[in-house]
């Protein structure tokens, strides 16, 4: 039977969902980028959680367990998108279809292009470097916390982060040069 992080009562799926759904959604959005449907990933993650919650022994933190499931689910979703690029182009995203009253169409286009370029560069990084960079820069987690989630030492996380940043910046410069920007 699964036990709570406090060590006593069994974990309740509703409580786990209520307490962690937003965190899982944020991880999914940041790890998956704009091409991945966050709602689908969150649903898939919690389907796995509902099936496996009874087997959770509490040897690791619940958030570590949830991150691992989210990471694998996002990886599978990204792999599926790479296999079916035509499908991703055929289905418009709701945010792109709904009119936005704030920015001008040119500003909106620039922002989307920047986001696409950002995630294209992020996608080109090796999986571990991408995960460390996302967790540190976008999730604002520290090296020890990332190490707990990824099963690495804090020093290894810092090295991986340094390499990920360097590779990300190099690829940004290459892309900027290829587009004729300084």
C-alpha positions as CSV (number, residue, x, y, z in Angstrom):
1,X,0.0,0.0,0.0
2,X,1.3,3.5,-0.8
3,X,2.0,5.8,2.1
4,X,2.0,9.5,2.3
5,X,5.2,11.5,2.5
6,X,4.6,12.1,6.2
7,X,4.8,8.3,6.6
8,X,1.3,7.6,8.0
9,X,-1.9,7.4,6.1
10,X,-2.2,6.0,2.6
11,X,-2.1,8.4,-0.3
12,X,-5.4,9.4,-1.8
13,X,-5.4,9.9,-5.6
14,X,-7.7,12.9,-5.3
15,X,-5.4,14.6,-2.9
16,X,-2.3,13.8,-5.0
17,X,-4.1,15.2,-8.1
18,X,-5.3,18.3,-6.3
19,X,-1.9,19.0,-4.7
20,X,0.3,18.3,-7.7
21,X,-1.7,18.7,-11.0
22,X,-0.5,22.3,-11.5
23,X,3.2,21.3,-10.9
24,X,2.9,18.4,-13.4
25,X,1.3,20.7,-15.9
26,X,4.1,23.2,-15.5
27,X,6.7,20.5,-15.9
28,X,4.9,19.2,-19.0
29,X,4.7,22.6,-20.6
30,X,8.3,23.4,-20.0
31,X,9.7,20.1,-20.9
32,X,7.5,19.5,-23.9
33,X,7.4,23.0,-25.4
34,X,4.6,24.4,-27.6
35,X,4.2,21.2,-29.7
36,X,3.1,19.0,-26.8
37,X,-0.4,19.1,-25.5
38,X,-0.1,19.9,-21.8
39,X,-3.6,18.7,-21.0
40,X,-2.9,15.3,-22.7
41,X,0.3,14.9,-20.9
42,X,-1.2,15.7,-17.5
43,X,-4.0,13.3,-18.2
44,X,-1.6,10.5,-19.2
45,X,0.6,11.2,-16.1
46,X,-2.4,10.9,-13.8
47,X,-3.6,7.8,-15.5
48,X,-0.3,6.2,-14.7
49,X,-0.5,7.6,-11.2
50,X,-4.0,6.2,-10.7
51,X,-2.8,2.7,-11.8
52,X,0.5,2.8,-9.8
53,X,-0.3,4.8,-6.7
54,X,-1.0,1.6,-4.7
55,X,2.5,0.4,-5.6
56,X,4.2,3.6,-4.5
57,X,6.2,2.7,-1.4
58,X,7.4,6.1,-0.4
59,X,11.1,5.3,-0.7
60,X,11.5,8.4,-2.8
61,X,9.7,11.8,-2.6
62,X,6.3,11.9,-4.2
63,X,7.4,14.8,-6.4
64,X,10.4,12.8,-7.6
65,X,8.1,9.9,-8.6
66,X,5.7,12.3,-10.3
67,X,8.6,14.0,-12.2
68,X,9.9,10.7,-13.5
69,X,6.4,9.8,-14.8
70,X,6.0,13.3,-16.3
71,X,9.4,13.2,-17.9
72,X,8.7,9.8,-19.5
73,X,5.3,10.8,-20.7
74,X,6.6,14.0,-22.2
75,X,9.4,12.1,-23.9
76,X,6.9,9.7,-25.4
77,X,4.7,12.6,-26.6
78,X,7.7,14.4,-28.2
79,X,8.7,11.2,-29.9
80,X,5.2,10.7,-31.2
81,X,5.2,14.3,-32.6
82,X,8.5,13.7,-34.3
83,X,7.1,10.6,-36.0
84,X,3.9,12.4,-37.1
85,X,4.9,16.0,-38.0
86,X,2.0,16.3,-40.5
87,X,-0.5,15.6,-37.7
88,X,0.9,18.4,-35.5
89,X,0.5,20.9,-38.5
90,X,-3.1,19.8,-39.2
91,X,-4.4,20.5,-35.7
92,X,-4.5,24.1,-34.7
93,X,-3.8,25.0,-31.1
94,X,-6.6,26.7,-29.2
95,X,-4.4,29.6,-28.2
96,X,-3.5,30.3,-31.8
97,X,-7.1,30.1,-33.0
98,X,-8.6,32.4,-30.3
99,X,-8.3,36.1,-30.9
100,X,-6.1,38.0,-28.4
101,X,-7.0,41.6,-27.7
102,X,-3.6,42.7,-26.3
103,X,-0.7,42.6,-28.8
104,X,-0.7,43.6,-32.4
105,X,-0.6,40.8,-35.0
106,X,3.1,41.6,-35.7
107,X,4.0,41.5,-32.0
108,X,2.1,38.2,-31.7
109,X,3.9,36.8,-34.7
110,X,7.3,37.8,-33.4
111,X,6.6,36.3,-30.0
112,X,5.5,33.0,-31.6
113,X,8.5,32.9,-33.8
114,X,10.8,33.6,-30.8
115,X,9.0,30.8,-28.8
116,X,9.4,28.4,-31.7
117,X,13.1,29.3,-32.1
118,X,13.6,28.9,-28.4
119,X,12.0,25.4,-28.2
120,X,13.7,24.4,-31.5
121,X,17.1,25.1,-29.9
122,X,16.0,23.5,-26.6
123,X,14.8,20.4,-28.5
124,X,18.3,20.1,-30.1
125,X,19.9,19.6,-26.7
126,X,20.5,16.1,-25.4
127,X,17.7,15.0,-23.1
128,X,19.5,15.3,-19.8
129,X,20.9,18.7,-20.6
130,X,17.5,19.9,-21.7
131,X,15.8,18.6,-18.5
132,X,18.4,20.3,-16.3
133,X,18.2,23.6,-18.2
134,X,14.4,23.6,-18.0
135,X,14.3,22.7,-14.3
136,X,16.9,25.3,-13.4
137,X,16.0,28.2,-15.7
138,X,12.3,27.8,-16.1
139,X,11.3,26.1,-12.9
140,X,13.8,28.0,-10.8
141,X,14.9,24.9,-8.9
142,X,18.3,24.6,-7.2
143,X,21.0,22.1,-8.1
144,X,20.3,19.9,-5.0
145,X,16.5,19.7,-5.8
146,X,17.2,18.9,-9.5
147,X,19.7,16.3,-8.4
148,X,17.0,14.7,-6.2
149,X,14.5,14.6,-9.2
150,X,17.0,13.3,-11.7
151,X,19.0,11.0,-9.4
152,X,22.2,13.0,-9.8
153,X,24.6,14.7,-7.4
154,X,24.3,18.5,-7.1
155,X,27.8,18.9,-8.5
156,X,26.9,16.8,-11.6
157,X,23.8,19.0,-12.1
158,X,25.9,22.1,-12.0
159,X,28.3,20.6,-14.6
160,X,25.4,19.5,-16.8
161,X,23.8,23.0,-16.4
162,X,27.0,24.7,-17.5
163,X,27.3,22.5,-20.6
164,X,23.6,22.9,-21.4
165,X,23.8,26.7,-21.2
166,X,27.0,26.8,-23.4
167,X,25.5,24.5,-26.0
168,X,22.2,26.5,-25.9
169,X,23.9,29.8,-26.4
170,X,26.2,28.5,-29.2
171,X,23.1,27.2,-31.0
172,X,21.3,30.6,-30.5
173,X,24.3,32.4,-32.1
174,X,24.4,30.0,-35.0
175,X,20.7,30.4,-35.6
176,X,21.0,34.2,-35.3
177,X,23.8,34.3,-37.9
178,X,21.9,32.1,-40.3
179,X,19.0,34.5,-40.1
180,X,21.2,37.5,-40.6
181,X,20.8,38.9,-37.1
182,X,23.8,40.2,-35.1
